[in-house]
Amino acid sequence: MAGFAGPPCRPGSGAGVAERTLWVSEASVTSVLDLAEAVDVLAEAFRAEGAGDVLPLDKTTMGFAGHATLHALGAASPRFAAVKAWAHTPGGADPALLLFDAASGSLVAVIEAFALGQMRTAGTAALATDRLARRSAASLAVIGTGKQALPQVAAVAAVRDLREVRAWSPSEERREAFARRVEERLGLECRAAAGPAEAVAGADVVTLVTRATEPVLTDGLVRPGVHINAVGAIDLERTEFEPGILGRASLVVTDSMSQARSLSSELRAFYDPSPPGWGAVRTLGEVVHGEIRRGDDSEITLFKGMGSGVEDLALGTAVLERVQAAGGAPAITRTGRAQPRLAASTARKWGGDTL
């Protein structure tokens, strides 16, 4: 991952000075990077963040048009600065990652980032599961069957030898269809559960990937030894699990402490008024460095995935390097900078005066 934390690109080096800007499509992203590779890239990214080689730009978000939200986050390394932005609307989302040369500020690449985002979210959960779940974990419960759910199942399967998957969502039709997709796409036995309790019963790993506004995982459903990935509720309007579960967990980990403190409804509800407060929450970087680890097989562990620009920058850098090595990508036609028009081209009235 030398390209991620390597030396800056200098003007004239040809390694990012934007005489042309590459447009990297979804097809190009998925052709050069798979989930297992993404996990390795992300592990190195968290090591680089811990060493101070990369700095995150926290997410900013706002609501608009009733049920839509606008998001932006990013990060900077010695080589690149990156910003990912998207509008999440009832009609969908179309995220894009912009990579800028850290030395010149030139726009090096625009990367279509829907598949990249799925690999980022799933890869981070895979990394957390690998470090926190019991080595013998063999059964997974996934709550939520939307677009992120299948990559989440693949994430756990990438780091544990799964024998069984159980899935639940409110729609019987959707959870049955999802179970079939898991079997067809991943070759794993999957059963649609009638409710959260049936899905979670006996599961070694529980993944929450919903847009729920009320807890779907209650304290009474959580048994000793389970590892929980909570990756769906990433703003204050959403809640996937009862905050009281955090009091039973021996280890609570997040990939972005600042975003968890500002945007996780569950963690805020539990830790803001709690005497030990946020000092009980650890970062995925600490886990990757080996500073924090599971104690024994009876402990409950929980990963709260919020998403971090460091993850997007790392994967974007890896994709760009691999695309360039494979012969490049189409370039955006850029005609160079133009001077702004500072004088009106025709006389206009303004406040009674002629301009």
C-alpha positions as CSV (number, residue, x, y, z in Angstrom):
1,M,0.0,0.0,0.0
2,A,2.9,2.3,-0.6
3,G,0.9,4.4,-2.9
4,F,-1.5,5.4,-0.1
5,A,1.1,6.7,2.4
6,G,3.9,7.3,-0.1
7,P,5.6,10.6,-1.1
8,P,3.5,13.4,-2.6
9,C,3.1,13.7,-6.4
10,R,5.2,16.7,-7.6
11,P,4.2,18.9,-10.5
12,G,5.7,17.5,-13.6
13,S,6.0,14.0,-12.2
14,G,3.2,12.7,-14.4
15,A,1.8,10.8,-11.4
16,G,-1.2,12.8,-10.7
17,V,-0.7,16.2,-12.3
18,A,-3.9,16.7,-14.0
19,E,-3.2,17.5,-17.6
20,R,-6.1,15.0,-17.8
21,T,-8.5,13.8,-15.2
22,L,-9.4,10.1,-15.3
23,W,-13.0,8.9,-15.0
24,V,-13.0,5.5,-13.3
25,S,-16.3,3.7,-13.8
26,E,-18.0,1.2,-11.5
27,A,-17.0,-1.6,-14.0
28,S,-13.3,-0.5,-13.7
29,V,-13.6,-0.4,-9.9
30,T,-14.9,-4.0,-9.6
31,S,-12.5,-5.3,-12.2
32,V,-9.4,-4.3,-10.2
33,L,-10.5,-4.8,-6.6
34,D,-12.4,-7.5,-4.8
35,L,-13.6,-7.7,-1.2
36,A,-10.7,-9.8,0.2
37,E,-8.2,-7.3,-1.3
38,A,-10.3,-4.4,0.1
39,V,-9.9,-5.8,3.6
40,D,-6.1,-5.8,3.3
41,V,-6.1,-2.3,1.9
42,L,-8.3,-1.1,4.8
43,A,-6.1,-2.8,7.4
44,E,-3.1,-0.8,6.1
45,A,-5.2,2.3,6.0
46,F,-6.0,2.1,9.7
47,R,-2.3,1.5,10.5
48,A,-1.4,4.6,8.5
49,E,-4.1,6.7,10.3
50,G,-2.7,5.5,13.6
51,A,0.8,6.6,12.5
52,G,-0.4,10.0,11.5
53,D,0.2,9.5,7.8
54,V,-3.4,10.2,6.9
55,L,-5.9,12.6,8.3
56,P,-9.7,12.2,8.1
57,L,-12.2,14.9,7.2
58,D,-15.3,14.2,9.2
59,K,-18.6,13.7,7.5
60,T,-21.0,16.6,7.2
61,T,-24.6,15.9,6.4
62,M,-27.9,17.7,6.0
63,G,-31.5,16.9,5.2
64,F,-33.4,18.4,2.3
65,A,-36.6,17.8,0.2
66,G,-38.3,16.0,3.0
67,H,-36.7,12.6,3.0
68,A,-33.4,13.2,1.3
69,T,-29.9,13.7,2.8
70,L,-26.7,15.2,1.4
71,H,-23.4,13.8,2.6
72,A,-19.7,14.6,2.2
73,L,-16.5,13.3,3.9
74,G,-12.9,12.8,3.0
75,A,-9.3,12.4,4.0
76,A,-5.8,13.5,3.0
77,S,-2.5,11.6,2.7
78,P,1.0,12.8,1.6
79,R,0.0,11.8,-1.9
80,F,-3.7,12.5,-2.4
81,A,-6.6,14.4,-0.8
82,A,-10.1,12.9,-1.4
83,V,-13.7,13.9,-1.0
84,K,-16.6,11.6,-1.4
85,A,-20.1,13.2,-1.8
86,W,-23.5,11.9,-2.5
87,A,-27.2,12.7,-2.1
88,H,-29.3,9.9,-0.6
89,T,-32.8,10.2,-1.9
90,P,-36.0,8.1,-2.1
91,G,-34.9,7.5,-5.7
92,G,-31.4,6.2,-4.8
93,A,-27.9,7.6,-4.6
94,D,-25.0,8.1,-7.0
95,P,-21.8,8.7,-4.9
96,A,-18.6,10.0,-6.5
97,L,-15.0,10.1,-5.0
98,L,-12.8,12.9,-6.1
99,L,-9.0,12.4,-5.8
100,F,-6.8,15.5,-5.8
101,D,-3.0,15.6,-6.1
102,A,-1.7,16.7,-2.7
103,A,1.1,18.8,-4.1
104,S,-0.6,20.6,-6.9
105,G,-4.3,20.4,-6.0
106,S,-5.0,19.1,-9.5
107,L,-8.1,16.8,-9.9
108,V,-6.5,13.4,-10.7
109,A,-9.6,11.2,-10.9
110,V,-13.3,11.0,-10.5
111,I,-14.2,7.5,-9.2
112,E,-17.8,6.2,-9.4
113,A,-18.2,5.1,-5.8
114,F,-21.3,3.0,-5.3
115,A,-19.6,-0.4,-5.5
116,L,-16.5,1.1,-3.8
117,G,-18.7,2.2,-0.9
118,Q,-20.2,-1.3,-0.6
119,M,-16.7,-2.8,-0.5
120,R,-15.6,-0.1,2.0
121,T,-18.5,-0.8,4.4
122,A,-18.3,-4.6,4.0
123,G,-14.5,-4.6,4.1
124,T,-14.5,-2.7,7.4
125,A,-17.0,-5.0,8.9
126,A,-14.9,-8.0,7.7
127,L,-11.8,-6.5,9.3
128,A,-13.7,-5.9,12.6
129,T,-15.2,-9.4,12.5
130,D,-11.8,-11.0,11.9
131,R,-10.3,-9.2,14.9
132,L,-13.2,-9.4,17.3
133,A,-15.4,-12.5,16.6
134,R,-14.6,-15.9,18.1
135,R,-12.3,-17.9,15.9
136,S,-14.9,-20.7,15.9
137,A,-17.8,-18.5,14.8
138,A,-19.8,-20.4,12.1
139,S,-23.3,-18.9,12.1
140,L,-24.5,-15.4,11.0
141,A,-27.7,-13.5,11.5
142,V,-28.2,-10.6,9.2
143,I,-31.0,-8.1,10.0
144,G,-31.9,-6.1,7.0
145,T,-31.9,-7.3,3.4
146,G,-31.3,-4.1,1.4
147,K,-28.4,-3.3,-1.1
148,Q,-25.7,-3.5,1.6
149,A,-26.8,-6.8,3.1
150,L,-25.3,-9.2,0.5
151,P,-21.8,-7.6,0.8
152,Q,-22.1,-7.8,4.6
153,V,-22.8,-11.6,4.4
154,A,-19.8,-11.9,2.0
155,A,-17.7,-9.9,4.5
156,V,-18.2,-12.3,7.4
157,A,-17.8,-15.3,5.1
158,A,-14.5,-13.9,4.0
159,V,-13.0,-14.2,7.5
160,R,-15.0,-17.0,9.1
161,D,-16.1,-20.5,7.8
162,L,-19.8,-20.0,7.9
163,R,-22.1,-23.0,8.0
164,E,-25.4,-21.2,8.3
165,V,-26.9,-17.8,7.6
166,R,-30.3,-16.6,8.8
167,A,-31.8,-13.4,7.4
168,W,-34.7,-11.2,8.5
169,S,-36.4,-8.0,7.3
170,P,-40.0,-6.9,7.7
171,S,-41.0,-8.0,4.2
172,E,-41.4,-11.8,3.9
173,E,-41.1,-11.5,0.1
174,R,-37.8,-9.6,0.4
175,R,-36.2,-11.8,3.0
176,E,-37.1,-15.0,1.0
177,A,-35.6,-13.4,-2.1
178,F,-32.5,-12.4,-0.2
179,A,-32.0,-15.9,1.1
180,R,-32.1,-17.2,-2.4
181,R,-29.5,-14.6,-3.5
182,V,-27.2,-15.6,-0.7
183,E,-27.3,-19.2,-1.8
184,E,-27.0,-18.4,-5.5
185,R,-24.3,-15.7,-5.3
186,L,-22.3,-16.9,-2.3
187,G,-23.0,-20.6,-2.1
188,L,-24.0,-20.4,1.5
189,E,-27.0,-22.0,3.1
190,C,-29.4,-19.2,4.1
191,R,-32.8,-19.3,5.7
192,A,-35.3,-16.5,6.0
193,A,-36.3,-16.1,9.6
194,A,-39.8,-15.2,10.7
195,G,-38.6,-12.5,13.1
196,P,-35.4,-11.0,14.7
197,A,-35.5,-13.5,17.6
198,E,-35.5,-16.5,15.3
199,A,-32.7,-15.0,13.2
200,V,-30.5,-14.2,16.1
201,A,-31.0,-17.3,18.2
202,G,-27.7,-19.2,18.5
203,A,-25.9,-16.9,16.0
204,D,-22.2,-16.3,16.6
205,V,-22.2,-13.1,14.6
206,V,-25.1,-10.6,14.2
207,T,-25.0,-8.0,11.5
208,L,-27.4,-5.1,11.6
209,V,-27.7,-3.3,8.2
210,T,-31.1,-1.5,8.4
211,R,-32.7,1.9,8.1
212,A,-34.6,1.3,11.3
213,T,-35.7,4.1,13.6
214,E,-36.5,1.8,16.5
215,P,-34.3,-1.0,17.9
216,V,-34.6,-4.3,16.1
217,L,-32.0,-6.0,18.3
218,T,-33.1,-5.9,21.9
219,D,-30.9,-6.7,24.9
220,G,-32.8,-9.9,25.6
221,L,-31.8,-11.4,22.2
222,V,-28.1,-11.0,22.8
223,R,-26.3,-14.0,24.2
224,P,-22.8,-14.3,25.6
225,G,-20.0,-14.8,23.1
226,V,-21.7,-13.0,20.2
227,H,-20.1,-10.4,18.0
228,I,-22.3,-7.6,16.6
229,N,-21.7,-5.5,13.5
230,A,-24.0,-2.5,13.6
231,V,-23.5,-0.7,10.3
232,G,-26.8,0.6,9.2
233,A,-27.7,3.5,11.6
234,I,-25.3,6.2,10.7
235,D,-27.3,9.3,11.6
236,L,-29.2,10.5,14.6
237,E,-32.6,9.6,13.1
238,R,-31.8,5.8,13.0
239,T,-31.4,3.3,15.8
240,E,-30.8,-0.5,15.3
241,F,-30.1,-1.8,18.7
242,E,-31.0,-1.1,22.3
243,P,-28.2,1.1,23.8
244,G,-28.3,-1.1,27.0
245,I,-26.4,-3.8,25.0
246,L,-23.4,-1.6,25.2
247,G,-23.3,-2.1,29.0
248,R,-22.9,-5.8,28.5
249,A,-20.2,-5.6,25.8
250,S,-16.7,-6.1,27.0
251,L,-15.4,-4.3,23.8
252,V,-17.1,-1.6,21.8
253,V,-15.2,-0.5,18.7
254,T,-15.8,2.1,16.0
255,D,-14.0,3.1,12.8
256,S,-14.6,6.8,13.4
257,M,-14.7,8.1,17.0
258,S,-15.7,11.6,16.1
259,Q,-18.5,10.5,13.9
260,A,-19.8,8.0,16.4
261,R,-19.8,10.8,19.0
262,S,-21.8,13.1,16.8
263,L,-24.0,10.8,14.7
264,S,-24.6,7.5,16.5
265,S,-27.9,7.6,18.3
266,E,-27.2,4.4,20.2
267,L,-23.7,5.3,21.5
268,R,-24.7,8.9,22.3
269,A,-27.7,7.6,24.4
270,F,-25.5,5.3,26.4
271,Y,-22.2,7.1,26.7
272,D,-23.0,10.7,27.0
273,P,-24.6,10.4,30.5
274,S,-22.5,7.4,31.5
275,P,-19.8,7.9,34.2
276,P,-17.0,6.2,32.2
277,G,-18.3,8.0,29.1
278,W,-16.7,7.7,25.8
279,G,-13.4,6.4,27.2
280,A,-14.9,2.9,27.0
281,V,-15.1,3.1,23.2
282,R,-12.0,2.0,21.2
283,T,-11.0,2.6,17.6
284,L,-10.6,0.0,14.9
285,G,-7.1,1.3,14.4
286,E,-6.3,0.2,18.0
287,V,-7.6,-3.2,17.3
288,V,-5.7,-3.5,14.0
289,H,-2.5,-2.5,15.8
290,G,-3.1,-5.3,18.3
291,E,-3.5,-2.9,21.2
292,I,-7.0,-4.2,21.9
293,R,-8.4,-7.7,21.6
294,R,-11.2,-10.0,22.7
295,G,-10.6,-11.6,26.1
296,D,-12.4,-14.9,26.0
297,D,-15.2,-16.6,24.1
298,S,-17.9,-15.6,26.5
299,E,-17.5,-11.9,25.9
300,I,-19.9,-9.8,23.8
301,T,-18.2,-7.5,21.3
302,L,-19.7,-4.8,19.1
303,F,-18.4,-2.9,16.1
304,K,-20.2,0.4,15.3
305,G,-19.4,1.2,11.7
306,M,-19.8,4.9,10.9
307,G,-17.7,5.1,7.7
308,S,-14.6,7.2,7.4
309,G,-13.0,9.2,4.6
310,V,-9.7,7.3,5.4
311,E,-11.4,4.2,4.1
312,D,-12.6,5.8,0.9
313,L,-9.2,7.4,0.3
314,A,-7.4,4.1,0.8
315,L,-9.6,2.2,-1.6
316,G,-9.7,5.0,-4.1
317,T,-5.9,5.1,-4.2
318,A,-5.7,1.4,-4.6
319,V,-8.2,1.4,-7.4
320,L,-6.5,4.3,-9.2
321,E,-3.1,2.6,-9.1
322,R,-4.5,-0.7,-10.4
323,V,-6.5,1.0,-13.2
324,Q,-3.4,2.9,-14.3
325,A,-1.3,-0.3,-14.2
326,A,-3.9,-1.9,-16.4
327,G,-3.7,0.8,-19.0
328,G,-5.7,3.6,-17.6
329,A,-9.3,4.9,-17.8
330,P,-11.1,7.4,-20.1
331,A,-10.1,11.0,-19.5
332,I,-12.5,13.8,-18.9
333,T,-12.1,16.5,-21.6
334,R,-10.8,19.6,-19.9
335,T,-10.2,22.8,-21.8
336,G,-8.2,24.5,-19.0
337,R,-9.0,27.4,-16.8
338,A,-11.1,30.4,-18.0
339,Q,-11.2,33.9,-16.7
340,P,-14.5,34.8,-15.0
341,R,-16.7,37.5,-16.7
342,L,-16.4,40.5,-14.4
343,A,-18.4,42.9,-16.6
344,A,-21.9,42.5,-18.0
345,S,-22.1,41.9,-21.7
346,T,-25.2,44.0,-22.1
347,A,-26.6,47.0,-20.2
348,R,-28.9,45.9,-17.4
349,K,-31.0,47.8,-14.8
350,W,-30.2,47.3,-11.2
351,G,-31.7,49.4,-8.4
352,G,-32.6,52.1,-10.8
353,D,-29.1,52.4,-12.2
354,T,-27.9,51.3,-15.6
355,L,-25.0,48.8,-15.4
